[in-house]
Structures are given as structure tokens and as C-alpha cells.
Amino acid sequence: EKAAEYRQTTARILAQIGVKQVLARIAAEEDERIRMGLQDRAVRRVLQETTQRYQSIDLQNEGLVVRSETAEYDLADLSTGAREQVLLALRMGFASRLAGGQPLFMLLDDAFQHSDWQRRERLVEQVLNMVQAGWQVTYLTMDDHLRDLFDTAAKKALDGDYRLHTIEV
């Protein structure tokens, strides 16, 4: 009985070691693909255009680091609004990269409600630039200011080729 228990325990331990090694290899491969994506010229361009401050972003020690011309910052240390800008740029850049540069659709749910008012205008402009490039974008918000920014800017930029839906409760 003890020999059988020993074999079973040893087999379980070896299987766990094997699974851990495979998962570590998969994680390392995925990290490398993410790093390559972060260095993609299109992703960096969207980051620069969207933030108008950060030049590049990289994966370091399980976290993201953004770089301006003069400094680097952990993404977690940025203000909520600046973090929203960076994350929106990454969504847009990676989606475009995965689509091979072809327009797709994007669903954003209050993606920059915490951004300051000057940043909001720039982010709305970036989203509308995507629409003008053929993307279909749905932006959901409970923020009246963002709704009004989108409504005003979309009327000008899209010649009425957009829809505003308001849900009254």
C-alpha cells in the first residue's frame, strides 16, 4: 500500500511540475508576443497621437511602463485619466494590428470618464478619427459632458453619419 501511495504521490508531483513548466513557457511566449505588439510602429503611433505625451510602452516585471521624451512611468502610477488614455491607445493600436490595418468595430463603455476635460476632447477626436477611417464605434456613457462632446464633434466630423441614442429612466 505504501509503495502504491508513494508512486501515486510521485506521479502527481511530477505532473504538477510538468504543468507548471508548460504554463511558464506559454506565459513567456505570450509576454514576448505582447512586447512585440507594444513595439509595433502602428501601436506606438496611436499611443503618441492619443496621449500627445508618451512615446512608447513596454512590458517590464509583470507591469507596463510608459515613456515620454524625458522620463518613464509605471502605468499603475499614472493618474486615472492618463491611464485611460494609454489603455484606449493600446485597445485601438492592438485592434488595428490584429485586423491587419482593416477597420473593425469597437465597443467602449465610459472608456475615459475619469479623464480631465482637455483630454476628453482629444480622446473624442481620436475615436472620431477611427470612425472616419471606417471603424464602427459604439460609445456608452452615463456622463452628460462626454455625451455632449461626442454629439457636437460627431455632427461636425461625420456629417450626420452617426446616431445618438438616449435612454431615459
RACOR-V69907 format. One record per residue. N is the residue number from 1. RES is the residue in one small letter. SS is DSSP state (a for helix, b for strand, c for the rest). PHI is phi in whole degrees, 0 to 359 (none if undefined). PSI is psi in whole degrees, -180 to 180 (999 if undefined). Layout:
BEGIN
N | RES | SS | PHI | PSI
N | RES | SS | PHI | PSI
END
This chain:
BEGIN
1 | e | c | none | -45
2 | k | a | 297 | -39
3 | a | a | 295 | -42
4 | a | a | 294 | -42
5 | e | a | 297 | -41
6 | y | a | 298 | -47
7 | r | a | 299 | -43
8 | q | a | 295 | -44
9 | t | a | 295 | -43
10 | t | a | 297 | -43
11 | a | a | 297 | -42
12 | r | a | 296 | -44
13 | i | a | 297 | -45
14 | l | a | 296 | -39
15 | a | a | 295 | -41
16 | q | a | 296 | -41
17 | i | a | 298 | -45
18 | g | a | 299 | -45
19 | v | a | 297 | -43
20 | k | a | 298 | -41
21 | q | a | 295 | -43
22 | v | a | 296 | -46
23 | l | a | 296 | -38
24 | a | a | 295 | -41
25 | r | a | 295 | -44
26 | i | a | 298 | -44
27 | a | a | 298 | -43
28 | a | a | 296 | -41
29 | e | a | 296 | -42
30 | e | a | 293 | -41
31 | d | a | 302 | -41
32 | e | a | 294 | -41
33 | r | a | 297 | -39
34 | i | a | 295 | -45
35 | r | a | 302 | -44
36 | m | a | 298 | -42
37 | g | a | 297 | -40
38 | l | a | 295 | -27
39 | q | a | 271 | -6
40 | d | c | 301 | 136
41 | r | a | 302 | -40
42 | a | a | 293 | -40
43 | v | a | 294 | -43
44 | r | a | 295 | -38
45 | r | a | 297 | -46
46 | v | a | 297 | -39
47 | l | a | 299 | -45
48 | q | a | 294 | -45
49 | e | a | 294 | -39
50 | t | a | 286 | -45
51 | t | a | 271 | -27
52 | q | c | 55 | 25
53 | r | c | 216 | -47
54 | y | c | 270 | 137
55 | q | c | 263 | -31
56 | s | b | 203 | 168
57 | i | b | 215 | 146
58 | d | b | 215 | 157
59 | l | b | 267 | 119
60 | q | b | 223 | 128
61 | n | c | 49 | 53
62 | e | c | 68 | 11
63 | g | b | 221 | 168
64 | l | b | 261 | 140
65 | v | b | 238 | 128
66 | v | b | 253 | 146
67 | r | b | 237 | 134
68 | s | c | 260 | -171
69 | e | c | 291 | -23
70 | t | c | 242 | -13
71 | a | c | 205 | 172
72 | e | b | 229 | 148
73 | y | b | 223 | 143
74 | d | b | 291 | 136
75 | l | a | 305 | -38
76 | a | a | 296 | -22
77 | d | a | 271 | -8
78 | l | c | 285 | 160
79 | s | c | 297 | 161
80 | t | a | 301 | -42
81 | g | a | 296 | -44
82 | a | a | 294 | -39
83 | r | a | 297 | -41
84 | e | a | 299 | -40
85 | q | a | 298 | -48
86 | v | a | 297 | -44
87 | l | a | 292 | -36
88 | l | a | 297 | -44
89 | a | a | 300 | -41
90 | l | a | 293 | -41
91 | r | a | 301 | -48
92 | m | a | 295 | -45
93 | g | a | 294 | -46
94 | f | a | 291 | -38
95 | a | a | 297 | -44
96 | s | a | 296 | -42
97 | r | a | 297 | -46
98 | l | a | 294 | -30
99 | a | c | 275 | 4
100 | g | c | 66 | 30
101 | g | c | 84 | -3
102 | q | c | 275 | 143
103 | p | c | 291 | 143
104 | l | c | 234 | -145
105 | f | b | 232 | 156
106 | m | b | 221 | 135
107 | l | b | 247 | 119
108 | l | b | 240 | 128
109 | d | b | 247 | 100
110 | d | c | 45 | 50
111 | a | c | 294 | -20
112 | f | c | 219 | 42
113 | q | c | 291 | -22
114 | h | c | 265 | 0
115 | s | c | 286 | 149
116 | d | c | 290 | 166
117 | w | a | 294 | -33
118 | q | a | 290 | -41
119 | r | a | 294 | -37
120 | r | a | 304 | -45
121 | e | a | 299 | -42
122 | r | a | 293 | -40
123 | l | a | 293 | -41
124 | v | a | 300 | -43
125 | e | a | 300 | -42
126 | q | a | 297 | -43
127 | v | a | 297 | -43
128 | l | a | 293 | -32
129 | n | a | 298 | -39
130 | m | a | 297 | -43
131 | v | a | 298 | -43
132 | q | a | 296 | -24
133 | a | c | 274 | 4
134 | g | c | 108 | -4
135 | w | c | 287 | 148
136 | q | b | 258 | 122
137 | v | b | 236 | 132
138 | t | b | 245 | 123
139 | y | b | 243 | 119
140 | l | b | 259 | 135
141 | t | c | 208 | 153
142 | m | c | 249 | 5
143 | d | c | 265 | 114
144 | d | a | 299 | -37
145 | h | a | 297 | -46
146 | l | a | 296 | -41
147 | r | a | 303 | -47
148 | d | a | 292 | -37
149 | l | a | 299 | -48
150 | f | a | 298 | -44
151 | d | a | 299 | -49
152 | t | a | 295 | -49
153 | a | a | 292 | -39
154 | a | a | 292 | -38
155 | k | a | 301 | -40
156 | k | a | 285 | -49
157 | a | a | 283 | -31
158 | l | c | 250 | 9
159 | d | c | 49 | 42
160 | g | c | 79 | 3
161 | d | c | 274 | 55
162 | y | c | 204 | 168
163 | r | c | 229 | 137
164 | l | c | 249 | 123
165 | h | c | 245 | 126
166 | t | c | 246 | 132
167 | i | c | 251 | 117
168 | e | c | 266 | 134
169 | v | c | 242 | 999
END
